[in-house]
Amino acid sequence: MGELPKTPQAHEVHILDGHPTNGTLMLVADLLGSLTGYQDEKSGALFHDVHPVRGEEARIENSGSVAFDFHTENVHHPLRPDYLGLLCLRQDHDQIAATRVSSVRDALPLLTDDEVAELRKPQFHSLYPTSFTRNTTGPRPSAGPHPVIFGPADRPFMRFNSHNTQGDHPQARAALRSLATALERVCRDLVLAPGDLVVLDNHVVVHGRTAFTPRYDGQDRWLRRFYSLRSAPLWAQRMMRHPRVLPAMTEIRGVV
């Protein structure tokens, strides 16, 4: 993987510019689709450094170190990544922090037909993740209404964030709780070692993270993340300021 500097303790977007892992991650992302960034998230960075940041331990995003429950990446976005990859550069000191993954196709058989029917209704809203609203004030906006489960019965897809997706009615909220319980039952915990790369289908698999204790000594847990999109619609391509970076939500909200 090449030589590594100390794990950053602050948001440093360009700390690994020119690092050998850039080429590896771009190759994998472009085999799956196209390496893609989001203008609203980390100013459109194509590679995301996932590590604890002092003072942000309790944030439910990649700078935190508390448990991060199951979520579809960028759940609010009409052009969610088709795939995401997580490459481990450095483990946490205790080697216990796990990337948690759970498939909707394993979880749905544990739900009742009525619960699945509720989850297929367009009656849910998802708040924008805090990583997309760092530079804004006021309440976080939400996207929706949208279904949580969609697609063919034998090949379902999911749009769900346990922290940000909310149901409009008591039955919808109860179905969300049942889904979260089922996802927990079929979850697999992956303790990634340096050099391990996990690639997830973002429409089928939700992921999360167990808690860990950072020491801020330059040797804390450090992952790199990429997004891959199979294709962006032509209207989005023509609005992009950079050929790989999707426009800000303020520019596209209401278009789709």
C-alpha positions as CSV (number, residue, x, y, z in Angstrom):
1,M,0.0,0.0,0.0
2,G,3.0,2.3,0.2
3,E,4.3,4.3,3.1
4,L,1.6,5.8,5.4
5,P,1.9,9.1,7.3
6,K,0.4,9.4,10.8
7,T,-3.4,9.0,10.9
8,P,-4.8,12.6,10.6
9,Q,-6.5,14.1,13.6
10,A,-8.4,16.7,11.6
11,H,-10.1,16.9,8.2
12,E,-7.3,16.9,5.7
13,V,-8.7,16.2,2.3
14,H,-5.3,16.1,0.4
15,I,-3.1,14.2,2.9
16,L,-2.8,11.2,0.5
17,D,-2.5,13.0,-2.8
18,G,-0.4,10.9,-5.1
19,H,-0.6,7.8,-2.8
20,P,-0.5,4.4,-4.5
21,T,-3.9,3.5,-3.1
22,N,-5.5,6.3,-5.3
23,G,-4.8,4.3,-8.4
24,T,-6.0,1.0,-6.9
25,L,-9.2,2.5,-5.7
26,M,-9.9,4.3,-9.0
27,L,-9.3,1.1,-10.9
28,V,-11.8,-0.9,-8.8
29,A,-14.4,1.9,-8.9
30,D,-14.1,2.3,-12.6
31,L,-14.4,-1.4,-13.2
32,L,-17.7,-1.3,-11.3
33,G,-18.9,1.9,-12.9
34,S,-17.3,5.3,-12.5
35,L,-15.5,6.8,-9.6
36,T,-17.8,9.6,-8.3
37,G,-17.9,12.3,-5.7
38,Y,-20.6,14.7,-4.4
39,Q,-20.2,18.4,-4.4
40,D,-22.0,18.7,-1.0
41,E,-19.8,16.1,0.7
42,K,-16.1,16.9,1.3
43,S,-16.2,19.5,-1.5
44,G,-16.5,16.7,-4.1
45,A,-13.5,14.7,-3.0
46,L,-13.2,11.4,-4.8
47,F,-11.4,9.5,-2.0
48,H,-12.6,9.9,1.6
49,D,-10.4,9.4,4.6
50,V,-12.3,7.7,7.3
51,H,-10.7,8.3,10.7
52,P,-11.7,9.7,14.1
53,V,-11.4,13.5,14.5
54,R,-10.9,15.0,18.0
55,G,-14.0,16.6,19.3
56,E,-16.3,14.7,16.8
57,E,-16.4,11.4,18.6
58,A,-20.2,11.4,18.9
59,R,-20.9,12.4,15.3
60,I,-22.8,9.8,13.3
61,E,-20.5,10.0,10.3
62,N,-17.0,8.9,9.4
63,S,-15.2,11.3,11.8
64,G,-16.9,9.7,14.8
65,S,-15.9,6.7,16.9
66,V,-19.3,5.8,18.5
67,A,-21.4,3.0,17.0
68,F,-22.8,3.9,13.6
69,D,-26.0,1.9,12.8
70,F,-27.0,0.4,9.5
71,H,-27.4,2.8,6.6
72,T,-27.6,3.1,2.8
73,E,-24.9,5.5,1.8
74,N,-26.3,9.0,0.9
75,V,-29.8,7.7,1.6
76,H,-31.3,11.2,0.8
77,H,-29.8,11.5,-2.7
78,P,-31.6,10.7,-6.0
79,L,-28.3,9.5,-7.4
80,R,-27.0,7.3,-4.6
81,P,-23.8,5.4,-5.2
82,D,-24.3,2.0,-6.8
83,Y,-21.2,0.7,-5.0
84,L,-18.9,1.8,-2.2
85,G,-15.5,0.5,-1.3
86,L,-13.7,0.6,2.1
87,L,-10.0,0.0,2.2
88,C,-8.3,-0.5,5.5
89,L,-5.1,1.4,5.9
90,R,-4.7,1.0,9.7
91,Q,-6.7,-0.8,12.4
92,D,-7.8,0.6,15.7
93,H,-5.4,0.0,18.6
94,D,-7.5,-2.8,20.1
95,Q,-8.2,-4.4,16.7
96,I,-11.9,-4.6,17.5
97,A,-13.6,-2.0,15.3
98,A,-15.8,-3.8,12.8
99,T,-17.5,-2.8,9.6
100,R,-21.0,-4.2,9.9
101,V,-22.8,-5.4,6.8
102,S,-26.4,-6.7,6.3
103,S,-28.4,-7.6,3.2
104,V,-32.0,-6.8,2.6
105,R,-32.3,-10.1,0.8
106,D,-31.3,-12.0,3.9
107,A,-33.5,-9.8,6.2
108,L,-36.8,-9.6,4.4
109,P,-37.7,-13.3,4.9
110,L,-37.8,-12.5,8.6
111,L,-40.6,-9.9,8.2
112,T,-44.3,-10.5,7.7
113,D,-46.0,-9.8,4.4
114,D,-47.8,-6.8,6.0
115,E,-44.5,-5.3,7.2
116,V,-42.9,-5.7,3.7
117,A,-46.0,-4.1,2.2
118,E,-45.7,-1.1,4.5
119,L,-42.0,-0.7,3.6
120,R,-42.9,-0.7,-0.1
121,K,-45.2,2.3,0.3
122,P,-43.8,5.8,-0.5
123,Q,-44.4,7.1,3.0
124,F,-40.8,7.6,4.4
125,H,-38.6,10.6,4.6
126,S,-34.8,10.6,5.0
127,L,-32.9,13.5,6.5
128,Y,-29.7,14.6,4.8
129,P,-26.7,13.1,6.5
130,T,-24.7,15.5,8.6
131,S,-21.7,15.1,6.2
132,F,-23.8,16.9,3.6
133,T,-24.9,19.7,5.9
134,R,-21.7,20.7,7.7
135,N,-21.7,24.2,6.1
136,T,-25.5,24.9,6.5
137,T,-27.6,26.3,9.3
138,G,-31.0,25.5,10.5
139,P,-32.8,22.1,10.5
140,R,-31.5,19.5,8.2
141,P,-33.7,19.1,5.0
142,S,-35.2,15.7,4.2
143,A,-35.9,13.8,1.0
144,G,-39.1,11.9,0.2
145,P,-41.6,10.6,0.4
146,H,-39.9,7.3,-0.8
147,P,-40.3,3.6,-0.2
148,V,-37.7,1.8,1.9
149,I,-38.1,-1.5,-0.1
150,F,-38.4,-1.5,-3.8
151,G,-37.8,-3.7,-6.9
152,P,-38.9,-7.3,-7.7
153,A,-40.0,-9.5,-4.8
154,D,-37.3,-12.0,-5.5
155,R,-34.5,-9.3,-5.9
156,P,-35.5,-6.5,-3.6
157,F,-33.5,-3.3,-3.1
158,M,-33.4,-1.0,0.0
159,R,-33.1,2.7,0.8
160,F,-32.7,3.0,4.6
161,N,-30.8,4.8,7.2
162,S,-31.5,3.8,10.8
163,H,-30.5,7.3,12.0
164,N,-32.2,9.4,9.3
165,T,-35.1,7.5,7.8
166,Q,-38.5,8.2,9.4
167,G,-42.0,6.8,8.8
168,D,-45.0,9.0,8.4
169,H,-47.4,6.8,10.3
170,P,-47.3,4.4,13.3
171,Q,-47.5,1.3,11.0
172,A,-44.6,2.7,9.0
173,R,-42.5,3.3,12.0
174,A,-43.3,-0.2,13.4
175,A,-42.2,-1.7,10.1
176,L,-38.9,0.3,10.2
177,R,-38.2,-1.2,13.7
178,S,-38.9,-4.7,12.5
179,L,-36.6,-4.1,9.5
180,A,-33.8,-2.9,11.8
181,T,-34.2,-5.9,14.0
182,A,-34.1,-8.3,11.1
183,L,-31.0,-6.6,9.7
184,E,-29.3,-7.0,13.0
185,R,-30.1,-10.7,13.1
186,V,-28.5,-11.4,9.7
187,C,-25.6,-9.0,10.2
188,R,-22.0,-9.9,9.5
189,D,-19.2,-8.1,11.3
190,L,-16.0,-7.6,9.3
191,V,-12.8,-6.7,11.2
192,L,-10.7,-5.3,8.4
193,A,-6.9,-5.6,8.5
194,P,-4.6,-3.3,6.7
195,G,-4.8,-4.0,2.9
196,D,-8.4,-5.5,3.2
197,L,-10.9,-4.0,0.7
198,V,-14.6,-4.5,1.0
199,V,-16.9,-3.5,-1.8
200,L,-20.7,-3.2,-1.1
201,D,-23.7,-3.0,-3.4
202,N,-25.3,0.1,-1.9
203,H,-28.8,-0.8,-3.0
204,V,-28.8,-4.3,-1.4
205,V,-26.4,-4.0,1.6
206,V,-26.5,-1.5,4.4
207,H,-23.4,-1.1,6.5
208,G,-22.4,0.4,9.9
209,R,-19.5,0.4,12.4
210,T,-18.9,-0.7,15.9
211,A,-17.6,1.7,18.5
212,F,-13.9,2.1,19.3
213,T,-11.7,4.3,21.4
214,P,-9.3,6.6,19.5
215,R,-6.0,7.7,21.1
216,Y,-5.1,10.5,18.7
217,D,-1.4,9.4,18.7
218,G,-1.1,9.1,14.9
219,Q,-1.9,5.3,14.9
220,D,-5.7,5.4,15.0
221,R,-8.0,3.5,12.7
222,W,-7.9,4.8,9.1
223,L,-10.0,3.6,6.2
224,R,-10.3,5.1,2.6
225,R,-13.7,5.1,1.0
226,F,-14.8,5.5,-2.6
227,Y,-18.2,5.7,-4.4
228,S,-18.9,4.2,-7.8
229,L,-21.9,5.1,-10.0
230,R,-22.8,3.0,-13.0
231,S,-24.0,6.0,-14.9
232,A,-25.2,9.6,-14.3
233,P,-28.1,10.9,-16.4
234,L,-27.3,13.3,-19.1
235,W,-28.8,16.3,-17.4
236,A,-26.6,15.6,-14.3
237,Q,-23.5,15.3,-16.5
238,R,-24.2,18.6,-18.1
239,M,-24.5,20.3,-14.7
240,M,-21.2,18.8,-13.3
241,R,-18.4,21.3,-12.6
242,H,-16.0,18.4,-12.6
243,P,-16.7,15.3,-14.8
244,R,-16.8,13.0,-11.8
245,V,-18.5,15.2,-9.2
246,L,-22.3,15.3,-8.9
247,P,-23.9,18.8,-8.5
248,A,-25.0,20.2,-5.2
249,M,-28.4,19.2,-4.0
250,T,-29.5,22.9,-4.1
251,E,-29.0,22.7,-7.9
252,I,-30.8,19.4,-8.5
253,R,-33.5,19.3,-5.9
254,G,-36.9,19.1,-7.6
255,V,-35.4,17.8,-10.8
256,V,-35.8,14.1,-9.7
